[in-house]
Amino acid sequence: MRYFYQLALGTACCIPTSMAAQTITLYSNSFTTPNLAVTTAACGTDISQQSVNDLWAGTGGGTGGGGQWAQTFTVETLLIDGPGNVYTDSSGAGGDYCLGMQTAQQNDMAALTLDSDGLPFVNLTMDIAAIEVSGCGAPFGVAPPVLQVSLFDTPAGVFNINSPGTLLDQVTLTGGSPAADPFSFAWSSVGAGLNVSASTNGVVTVMLDLQASGYAAFDNLLITADSSALGIAHESPQNGVPVWVDAVNARIGVTSAEPNAAWMIHDRTGRLVAQGMIGLAQGLDIRTLISGTYILSWTDSQGGGNSRFVVP
């Protein structure tokens, strides 16, 4: 029996045989090593109001020319393992730092400008969690976080967050319920594909805007340019998408793929961890993959697509 677990599917979009599936990591950052010492004296315990650029500009990987952020108000850096011992992250997914925004009293936003390298889609995955903060005007309240992700055309490469320009695409991502302890992270992996094909020259800006939960954090941000869009769904695949996961035997496959289908598996940072040319229809052995989020991409003579899956 095939069991579907934590599987997020991309639409089975057709790719012409003359076009191979392509994924380019534009930006990846787990916010591990800041540029400066993180100071917390401004307003609260284990929370920094230093600007995103001061702490994190240039610390991300990828080819998109990213690293310079725009922000409104105070997009904070939270010290998960800070000296005040405010926060608990039993999963360890957040590492030492994450970025936080509030919507209870002001509309915090963060934006990153990237070059999509001529590909038609920008795919984004990240971890989000509702969280409370200590100080800085809190409590703000916690609820399932809702994050609006907007994609703007930025042909000159200079983004004004107060006058963002032409909107190309927009999606809304919803995370899971908060932990019982409002100072404990209950991370949810979310993501979506954004259509960049109407951009002037491929230079675009991804803007993050918290819509619900008084305060929430995000981490492990991965933005790729791709030849197909990554759609996110939390239910088992129905509606014709041919990807399946066998949780018992630790295999993932695509039922419609040909025996000589080309496939690749990337981790959440965009690193290629496995690839091959056969066996996709029968299923790929994923027992060697460590716990985490991965993207399966495939192509054959009929088309291709991609899917995000989680190894628990």
N, C-alpha and C positions, 0 to 999 in steps of 0.2 A: 504494500500500500504506500502511496506517495503522500507525505505529510507536508503541508505548506506552512512555513514558519518565518515570521519577520521578513517577508519578501516584498520588495517595492519594485514595481514593474514599470518599464518604459513602454510606450506604445510601439507595437510591432511595425515600425515605419519602414517603408521600402527604400532601399538604396540602390541606385542604378549600378549595373555590373561594372561600369567604368569608374565608379567611385568607391574606393575602399573606406571602411569605417575608420574614423580618425578621432583620437582624443588627445588634447594638449592640455596639460596642467597650466592654467593661467596664474593661480594663486592658491597656496596652501599654507595654513598657519595653525598650529596648536597652541600658540601664545605661551611659549615655554621660556624664552630667553629675552627679556626686555633690553632696550638700549641703555637704560639708566637704572639706578637704584630706585625701587618703587617706594614712594613716601606716602604715609597714611595720616599725616597730622591735620589735613584740611578739615575733615568733617566727621569722620567715623572710624571705627575699628575694622581693620583688615579690608579697607576700601580706599582706593586712590582716585583722585580727580585729575591727575596729570593727563594731558591730552593723549589721544590715541597715537598721534604722530610722534610725540616725544618718546613714548615708550615702545611703539611697535612699528614705526615706519622702517621699511627695508628688511624686516625680520622674516617676512614670508618667502616661501619658495615659489617657483613658477616663472613662465616666460612672458606673462602678459604686461610687463612694465609696471606692475602694481607695487604697492608699498606706501603710497601717500594717501592718507585718509582725509575725508571731510566729515565734520560732525556738527550737530546742533546741541547746545547746552552741554551737559557733562556726561559723556559716555565713560563710565568708570571701569577701572581694572580691579577685579576682586582677587584678594590673596586667599586662595583656597586652603593653603597650609600656612596661613599667616600667624604672626606671633600672638594675636588675640584669641586664636582657636575658636573663631566665630562659626566657621563653616564645616560641614561634614560632607564628604564625597566618598561613600563606601565603594562605588564602582571604580574610582581612580581615573575615570575618563577625562576629567577636567584638568588633571595635572596640578601645577602650582598656581596657574593664573587662568582667568577667563574674563571676558568683557561683559558689562552689564548696562542695561538701559531701563529707564522708567517711563511710564505713561500716566501715572496717577496725578502728578502736579505739573509736569511739563512734557513736551513731546521730543524726547531724545531720538536722534537718528544718526546713523553712521553710513558712510558711502565710500566706495573704492572704485577708482577708474582703471580700466584694463583694456588691452588690445586683444580682440577676439581672433586675430590671425586669419580673418577671411572665412571662418567656419560659420554655419548658419545658426548654431545654438550655443548658449552659455548655460551649463548645468551647474547647479549649486547643491551641495550637501553640507550639513552642519549639525551640531548638537545644541539643543536649547533646553532650558529648565527655568521654571518659576522659582524665585528665590527672594527672600527678604534681606534687607541690609540693616546694619547696626549704625544708627546715626544718619546724618545727611537728610534730615527731614522725615525719616521713616517713623512708623511703619507705613508701607505703601499697599500692603495686601498682596496675596498670591492667588492665582487661578491658572487653569491651563493656558499657557502662553500662546498668543496669536501674533505672528510676525508677518508683516507685509514686505515682500521683496519686489522692488521696482527696478526696471532696466531702462536707462535713459541714453539717448544718442549724445555723444560728447566728442564731435569730430575734431575740435581743437585740442583735446586732451586736458582741458582745464574745466573743472566742474564747480559750479556755484550751487551749493546745497539749498540756498534760499530761492534760486531761480533755475531749476534743474534742466529745463529744456524739453525736448520732445520725448514723450514716453513711448517706448517700443513694446514693452510687455510688462505684466504684473501678475504675481501669484501671492496667495496667502497660505502660510504654513502654520499648522496647529500642533503644539506639543502635547504631552501627556499631563496627567494630573500632578499637582505638587506633592511632595513628600509630606508625611504627617507633621514632621518638624519643618517649619518654614525656613530654617537656616541649613537644610540639607538638600543637596542637589539630587533630583530625579531626572536624569538626562533622557531626552528623546532624540533619535536621529530623524531628521526631516530633510527634504530637498525637493527640487523641481527643475524642469527645463524652461529656459527663457529664449524666445525667438529673437535673434539679433539680425535677421536677414534684411530688415528695412533700414539698418544703420547707414550712415553716410560713408564711412570708411572703416568700420569695424571697431573703432574706439568707442567704448561704452562705459557707463557707470552703473554699478550695482548698489542700490540703496536699501538699507535695512531700517524698518520702522516698526517698533513694538506697538501693537494695537490693543492687546488685552493682557491682563495680569498687571498689577500695579508696578511690579518690577520683574525682570527676567534676565537671564544670562545666556550668552552663546559662546561656543568654543569649537575647536577642530573644524575650522572653515576650509572647505575645498571648493574651488571654482574652476571648471574646465571648459574649454571650447570643444565642440563636438559636431560631428556630421549628423547626429540624430539627438532628439530631445529625451531627457530622462524625466519621466512622469512618476510621481510618487503616489502609491495607494497602500492602505494598511490592511486591505482584505485579501483573501486568497484569490488567485488569478481566475477570473471567469471572463466573459466578454472576448474570447478568442485569443488572448495573449498566450503564447505557447510555452512559457517558461515554467518549469516545475522544480521542486526541491524534495528530495527524499531524506528526511531528517534521520531516519533509522540507519540507513546505509551511508549517510553523509555524501550525497551526490546531488549535483544540480545539472539540469539539462534543458534543451529546447526541442520539443517534440517534432517540430516541422523542419529542423535543420537537416541538411544533407550530410552523408558520411564524411565528405571532405570539407565541411564548414570550417572556416578559420575563426578562432575564438581567442579572447584575451581576458584575463582577470587582473584588475588593478585594485590596490588598496586605497584607503580614503585619502592618502597623500598624493595619489596619482602614480605610485610606483607599480610597475608591471611585476606581478608575482607568479603568473603562470600563463602559458599560451600553447596553442597547438593547432592541428589541422583535422583531427579525426575524433570521433567518440562523443560529439556533443549531443546527438540525438539519443544515445544510450546513457548519457550522463557522465559528468566529470567527477572524479574523486576529489573531495575537498577536505579530507581528513588531515592533510598537512597544513591547512590554514589555521593560524592562531585566531583567537576570539577577536572580532571586529567587523567593520563594515567593508564590503567589497562591491565592485561593479563588474558584471559580466557583459562583455560586448561580443557580438558575433556577426559574420557575414557569410552568405553563400550566393549561389546564382539567382536566387529568388528575392534577395534583399537582406535585411539584417535588423538589428536593434540593440538595446542594452537593458540591463536590469540591475537594480541594487539589492543585495542580499546581506544578511547578517549571520555570522557564525557565532553562536552563543558560547 
